[in-house]
Amino acid sequence: MAFIDFHREKLGIEPICRELAVAPSSDHQHGARLADPGKRFARARRDDELRGHIRRVHEASFGLYGSR
């Protein structure tokens, strides 16, 4: 989607999507999810929640990973 965002002004969304075999609605849905985090997939929201817990545990273990 970053490619589409970068070239949308010069080439337009629909020609790019046609060449990439991606539905233009996918680009619109992606933009909506970026604008409103509540529209993101449940898995992505859960990953964000877990990322904070993982970071906290990692920092509490002085940045160590695995056993000594």
Helices and strands as residue ranges (DSSP letters): H 2-11, H 13-20, H 24-35, G 37-39, H 42-60
